[in-house]
Amino acid sequence: MRYLDPKADLTFKRVFGEHPDLVRSLLNALLPLDSDQEVAEIEYLPVELVPDNPLRKNSIVDVRCKDNKGRVFLVEMQMIWSPEFKQRVLFNASKAYVRQLDKGEHYDLLQPVYSLNLVNDIFEPELGDEFYHYYRLVHIEHTDKVIDGLHLIFVELPKFTPHTYGEKKMQVLWLRFLTEINEHTREVPQDLLDNPELKKAVDALEESAFTDAQLAGYEIFWDMVSVEKTLIVNAERKGLKKGIEQGRAEGLVKGIEKGEEQGVRKVARNLKENRVPVSLIMQSTGLSEKEIEEL
């Protein structure tokens, strides 16, 4: 049996955009919800048209849905991290929050918006092994004081290891599904198949379930991912080289400036020792009265 990678645009939307029970399970496993807040039923909401290049989604999200409480959920798979991605996530979540109200309706009708972003890249290297990042509006001094409304969750998939959150079984299973299954998979781990929801998700990835045209599009997607990564690496290398060259030039300039400053101070010190009036030293060297006094 040959499987496709669930992180691709085609497969991710096939699994989570066409099976309400699977996206509901994913949300309950990965969102910061208490047991009494779990998603019970969901309804898909229309999404914008997908652009020709799924890597450059602009304001596109992969899955939009809401539950029977009116809460809105945005789910997105991002293959490559970019500096502006957090702003795009905030923009999309804010837009979904605002769209809940028609003109003249009361603000108390607004329900929370949860944005779940699965990123196949490392964007917080300084945080070590922490792969789960949860953002919301919190009082700086009193973190128990929260303005409910926007919940932004980012998951760094490359950092995930199965033992990280062992007590959260479904979270681990879904993250293993996203990180362990790909074109090289010939035998799916039994503990994934033993779970009905995960088995259904795995079955949806079977190559035979897709048309030739879809498979061609799948290959093009990965080609674009490869090209995009190459462009980013090349840009980073050029930026590093330019930074080194610029740093050398700036260092030379600073060295000259420092040398000139030391020379000026030496002249001022000699003038001061020869009892030249401070006003004349200031005029000759450009130093302030305080700087001359400290010599």
C-alpha positions, 0 to 999 in steps of 0.5 A: 500500500502506498500513502501520500503525505498528509501535510500537502495541500491536497491531502490535508484538505481531503482529510480535514476539509471533507470529514467533520468527525476528523477535524473535530477530533483534531481540534479537541486534541490540539486546542487548549480546551477544557473537558466541558469546552470540547467541540461536539458538532461542527459545520464547515464554512465556505473558504476563499478560492485557492490560489494557483500557488498554494504556498502563497496563500495570502489570506487563505485558510485550509479549513474554516468551520464552526461548532454548535456553540457558534465558536469559529475554528480556522485550521491551516497547514503551513509548509514554510515559515515566513516572518509575516505569517503570525500577522497573517494568522492574526488578520484572518482570526480578526476577520473571522471574529468581526464577520460574526456580527451584522450591522446593528447586532450586539457585541455579546453575540460574538463567540471566540475564534480559534486559529490552529496553525500546523507549521512544518518548520522551526520558527522558535529555535530559542525556545528549545524543544517547546513545539506548542505555542498559545497566544491570547489577550492576557493582562501583563501583570495579572495573567488570570485576567483574559479578554476572551475572543482570539486564540492563536495556536502554533505547532512546530511539527519538526520539534514534535517527538512522540514522548513529549506529551505522552499523557495526551493520547489523541494529541500524540496520535494526530501529531504522529499522523502528520509527522510519520506518514508520507510516500515512504510509508509502507506499513502504518504503526498499529497504534494509529490503525487501532484508533478508528478516527486515525484509521479513517484518516490514514485510509484517506491518504491511500494513493488509489483514492486520488485521480491521476490529475490530483496526483500530478498536482500533488507532485507539483506541490512538493516541487514548489515546496522544494523551489521555495525552500531553495529560494529562501536558503539562497536569500539567507546566504546572500543576506549573510554575505551582505551582512558580513561585508556590511559589518566589516565596513561598519567596523572600519568606520567605527574604528576610524571614528573611535580613533578620531575621537581619541585624538580629539580628546588627547588634544583637548587634554593637552590644551586643558593642561596648558590652561587654555580657556574652556570656551576656546577648547570647546570651540576647537574640539567640539567637546562639551564643557562637561566632557572637558571637565571629565578629562 
